[in-house]
Amino acid sequence: MVIYLPDSGFRPSEASDLLFEDAGAGDVKKWLETNVGPSIADAGSLLDADDDSAETAYFIEEVNPGR
């Protein structure tokens, strides 16, 4: 699983703090879903996000090892 977050200062970026508390990617995903809402549809949308949409923009890519 790869989690793309906007730059610091936006709500989704707070999820990265969990990694310093020994949380895993699954914990970060759950925090984002609970505290921010659902993931955006594609990572490219993060590049075009204005300040208003960056408040809730993050993307989770499910990676299948071995493929």
PAZA-557654 format. One line per 5 residues: number of its first residue (from 1); for each residue x, y, z of N, C-alpha, C. Coordinates in nm, 2 decimals. Layout:
N
NUM) X/Y/Z/X/Y/Z/X/Y/Z  ...
END
This chain:
67
1) 0.09/-0.12/0.00/0.00/0.00/0.00/0.09/0.12/0.00  0.06/0.22/-0.09/0.13/0.34/-0.09/0.03/0.45/-0.06  0.06/0.54/0.03/-0.03/0.65/0.06/0.03/0.78/0.02  -0.04/0.86/-0.06/0.01/0.99/-0.11/-0.06/1.10/-0.03  0.01/1.18/0.04/-0.04/1.29/0.12/0.00/1.42/0.07
6) -0.08/1.53/0.09/-0.04/1.66/0.05/0.07/1.71/0.14  0.13/1.83/0.11/0.23/1.89/0.19/0.18/1.92/0.33  0.27/1.93/0.43/0.23/1.97/0.56/0.14/2.09/0.57  0.05/2.09/0.67/-0.04/2.20/0.69/-0.18/2.17/0.65  -0.20/2.06/0.58/-0.34/2.02/0.55/-0.37/1.90/0.64
11) -0.50/1.88/0.67/-0.54/1.77/0.76/-0.49/1.64/0.72  -0.49/1.59/0.59/-0.44/1.46/0.57/-0.29/1.44/0.60  -0.21/1.54/0.60/-0.07/1.53/0.63/-0.05/1.49/0.78  -0.15/1.51/0.86/-0.14/1.48/1.00/-0.12/1.32/1.02  -0.17/1.25/0.92/-0.16/1.10/0.93/-0.02/1.06/0.93
16) 0.07/1.13/0.87/0.22/1.09/0.87/0.28/1.09/1.01  0.22/1.17/1.10/0.27/1.17/1.24/0.25/1.03/1.30  0.15/0.96/1.26/0.13/0.82/1.32/0.25/0.73/1.29  0.32/0.75/1.18/0.43/0.67/1.15/0.55/0.68/1.26  0.55/0.80/1.32/0.66/0.82/1.42/0.61/0.76/1.55
21) 0.49/0.71/1.56/0.44/0.65/1.68/0.42/0.50/1.66  0.50/0.45/1.56/0.51/0.30/1.53/0.38/0.25/1.47  0.29/0.33/1.41/0.17/0.28/1.34/0.21/0.23/1.20  0.14/0.15/1.15/0.16/0.09/1.01/0.07/0.16/0.91  0.09/0.12/0.79/0.01/0.18/0.68/-0.14/0.16/0.70
26) -0.18/0.04/0.75/-0.32/0.01/0.78/-0.38/0.11/0.88  -0.30/0.14/0.98/-0.34/0.24/1.08/-0.36/0.38/1.02  -0.27/0.41/0.94/-0.27/0.55/0.87/-0.40/0.55/0.78  -0.42/0.44/0.71/-0.54/0.44/0.62/-0.67/0.45/0.70  -0.68/0.38/0.81/-0.80/0.39/0.90/-0.81/0.53/0.95
31) -0.71/0.59/1.00/-0.71/0.73/1.05/-0.77/0.82/0.94  -0.71/0.81/0.82/-0.75/0.90/0.72/-0.90/0.88/0.68  -0.94/0.76/0.67/-1.09/0.73/0.64/-1.18/0.79/0.75  -1.14/0.78/0.88/-1.22/0.82/0.99/-1.21/0.97/1.01  -1.10/1.03/0.99/-1.08/1.18/1.02/-1.09/1.27/0.90
36) -1.07/1.22/0.78/-1.07/1.30/0.66/-1.18/1.27/0.57  -1.20/1.14/0.55/-1.30/1.09/0.45/-1.24/1.00/0.35  -1.31/0.97/0.24/-1.26/0.87/0.15/-1.14/0.93/0.06  -1.06/0.84/0.01/-0.95/0.88/-0.08/-1.00/0.94/-0.21  -0.92/1.03/-0.27/-0.96/1.08/-0.40/-0.94/0.96/-0.51
41) -1.00/0.98/-0.63/-1.00/0.88/-0.73/-0.87/0.85/-0.79  -0.78/0.95/-0.80/-0.65/0.92/-0.87/-0.54/1.01/-0.81  -0.42/0.97/-0.81/-0.31/1.05/-0.75/-0.28/1.18/-0.83  -0.31/1.18/-0.96/-0.29/1.30/-1.04/-0.37/1.42/-0.99  -0.48/1.39/-0.92/-0.57/1.50/-0.87/-0.50/1.58/-0.76
46) -0.40/1.51/-0.69/-0.33/1.58/-0.59/-0.25/1.70/-0.65  -0.20/1.68/-0.77/-0.12/1.79/-0.84/-0.20/1.91/-0.87  -0.33/1.89/-0.89/-0.42/2.01/-0.93/-0.50/2.06/-0.81  -0.48/2.00/-0.69/-0.56/2.04/-0.57/-0.53/2.18/-0.53  -0.63/2.26/-0.52/-0.62/2.40/-0.46/-0.62/2.38/-0.31
51) -0.61/2.49/-0.23/-0.60/2.49/-0.09/-0.73/2.43/-0.03  -0.84/2.46/-0.09/-0.97/2.40/-0.03/-0.98/2.25/-0.05  -0.94/2.20/-0.17/-0.96/2.06/-0.19/-0.84/1.98/-0.12  -0.73/2.04/-0.10/-0.61/1.98/-0.04/-0.64/1.95/0.11  -0.74/2.02/0.16/-0.78/1.99/0.30/-0.83/1.85/0.32
56) -0.88/1.79/0.22/-0.93/1.65/0.23/-0.88/1.56/0.12  -0.77/1.60/0.05/-0.72/1.52/-0.06/-0.60/1.43/-0.01  -0.62/1.30/-0.04/-0.51/1.20/-0.03/-0.54/1.09/-0.12  -0.45/1.01/-0.15/-0.47/0.89/-0.24/-0.40/0.77/-0.18  -0.47/0.66/-0.19/-0.42/0.53/-0.15/-0.41/0.44/-0.27
61) -0.29/0.39/-0.29/-0.27/0.29/-0.40/-0.24/0.16/-0.34  -0.33/0.06/-0.37/-0.31/-0.07/-0.33/-0.21/-0.14/-0.42  -0.10/-0.19/-0.37/0.01/-0.25/-0.44/0.01/-0.40/-0.41  0.02/-0.47/-0.52/0.02/-0.62/-0.51/0.16/-0.67/-0.53  0.23/-0.70/-0.43/0.37/-0.75/-0.44/0.37/-0.88/-0.53
66) 0.47/-0.89/-0.61/0.49/-1.01/-0.69/0.42/-1.00/-0.83  0.36/-0.89/-0.86/0.29/-0.88/-0.99/0.38/-0.81/-1.09
END
